[in-house]
Amino acid sequence: MKNHSIKVVLIDDEFFVRETLRSMLEMMPNLEVVGEAEDVRSGLALIADREPDLILLDIKMPVLSGFDLLDELSKSQQSYGIIFVSGYPDEALMAVQKAAPYFHSDFVVKPIDPFLLQEKIELFYQKWKTVREQEADLMGRLESMTERPDEEKKPLLVFQNSQVFHCIDPDDIIYCDSANRQINVYCSQYDHLNIPNITLDALEKMLPADRFIRVGKSHILNKFAIRFIQKGARPRCMLAMNGRVHEVQLYATNIEKVEQTYSVS
């Protein structure tokens, strides 16, 4: 695959439409069709497997619609480019609004105009390429910052927030939580950082296991920041570090695990 090539998947219940799209896209530079699906369920599996940059998506399909697919994708922490390919132009406004939280959204009406499709693809590609180049440039500048002095040799974490990159000492993280399709990282040096395009599972693997504890599906706590635990019907945990104090509401089923950590710390 060429440098700066986008990965595309096609999701449409009509075989002829998918074949038409594939033949049109094969004539365009800087992209690779990495798979196609005929319904939402197989489309979701395809997206999870191929991790595309751009999804060409039909709206009206049997059983589940293209809107249902977006609802399912919203449960993940990933964001994609979405171009709807539909025979119902009256749904264009709703479609673009539905896809607004994603990286890019657009609409093409069936029967497909190949020149219009190429314009839409090029618009996405230029936006996508600019972001990739900015990321590469910023990552290059940060390479020299991702390690502490030689005597410590403990890596820093690099997080992206929109077009801004942050280098964070893991020891400075008080806690993390997952909400509204993004990860929130609370540090003693920041109010908090919103980190898109990462899951709490992935973040947990990046953090030192001897310092952090995973609590349920939504929280990771710094063991050494725990200062107070209140049990009961609505348990809560108080964390503090370098003058910053945070209160975290927990489920009663998770409080025992935190309590054990607190008693050991």
Secondary structure as the mmCIF struct_conf table of DSSP 4:
data_model
#
loop_
_struct_conf.conf_type_id
_struct_conf.id
_struct_conf.beg_label_comp_id
_struct_conf.beg_label_asym_id
_struct_conf.beg_label_seq_id
_struct_conf.end_label_comp_id
_struct_conf.end_label_asym_id
_struct_conf.end_label_seq_id
TURN_TY1_P TURN_TY1_P1 ASN A 3 HIS A 4
HELX_LH_PP_P HELX_LH_PP_P1 SER A 5 SER A 5
STRN STRN1 ILE A 6 ILE A 11
BEND BEND1 ASP A 13 ASP A 13
HELX_RH_AL_P HELX_RH_AL_P1 PHE A 15 LEU A 25
TURN_TY1_P TURN_TY1_P2 GLU A 26 MET A 27
BEND BEND2 MET A 28 ASN A 30
STRN STRN2 LEU A 31 ALA A 37
BEND BEND3 GLU A 38 ASP A 39
HELX_RH_AL_P HELX_RH_AL_P2 VAL A 40 ARG A 50
BEND BEND4 ASP A 53 ASP A 53
STRN STRN3 LEU A 54 LEU A 57
BEND BEND5 ILE A 59 ILE A 59
BEND BEND6 PRO A 62 LEU A 64
HELX_RH_AL_P HELX_RH_AL_P3 GLY A 66 LEU A 73
TURN_TY1_P TURN_TY1_P3 SER A 74 LYS A 75
BEND BEND7 SER A 76 GLN A 77
STRN STRN4 GLY A 81 SER A 86
BEND BEND8 GLY A 87 GLY A 87
HELX_RH_3T_P HELX_RH_3T_P1 PRO A 89 GLU A 91
HELX_RH_AL_P HELX_RH_AL_P4 ALA A 92 LYS A 98
TURN_TY1_P TURN_TY1_P4 ALA A 99 PRO A 101
BEND BEND9 TYR A 102 PHE A 103
STRN STRN5 HIS A 104 VAL A 109
BEND BEND10 LYS A 110 PRO A 111
HELX_LH_PP_P HELX_LH_PP_P2 ILE A 112 ILE A 112
HELX_RH_AL_P HELX_RH_AL_P5 PRO A 114 LEU A 142
HELX_RH_3T_P HELX_RH_3T_P2 GLU A 143 MET A 145
BEND BEND11 THR A 146 THR A 146
STRN STRN6 GLU A 147 GLU A 147
TURN_TY1_P TURN_TY1_P5 ASP A 150 GLU A 152
STRN STRN7 PRO A 155 PRO A 155
HELX_LH_PP_P HELX_LH_PP_P3 LEU A 156 LEU A 156
STRN STRN8 LEU A 157 ASN A 161
TURN_TY1_P TURN_TY1_P6 SER A 162 GLN A 163
STRN STRN9 VAL A 164 ILE A 168
HELX_RH_3T_P HELX_RH_3T_P3 PRO A 170 ASP A 172
STRN STRN10 ILE A 173 ALA A 179
TURN_TY1_P TURN_TY1_P7 ASN A 180 ARG A 181
STRN STRN11 GLN A 182 CYS A 187
BEND BEND12 SER A 188 ASP A 191
STRN STRN12 LEU A 193 ILE A 195
BEND BEND13 ASN A 197 ASN A 197
HELX_RH_AL_P HELX_RH_AL_P6 LEU A 200 MET A 206
BEND BEND14 LEU A 207 LEU A 207
TURN_TY1_P TURN_TY1_P8 ALA A 209 ARG A 211
STRN STRN13 PHE A 212 VAL A 215
TURN_TY1_P TURN_TY1_P9 GLY A 216 SER A 218
STRN STRN14 HIS A 219 ASN A 222
HELX_RH_3T_P HELX_RH_3T_P4 LYS A 223 ALA A 225
STRN STRN15 ILE A 226 GLN A 230
BEND BEND15 GLY A 232 ARG A 234
STRN STRN16 ARG A 236 MET A 241
TURN_TY1_P TURN_TY1_P10 ASN A 242 GLY A 243
STRN STRN17 ARG A 244 GLN A 249
HELX_RH_3T_P HELX_RH_3T_P5 ALA A 252 ASN A 254
HELX_RH_AL_P HELX_RH_AL_P7 ILE A 255 VAL A 264
#
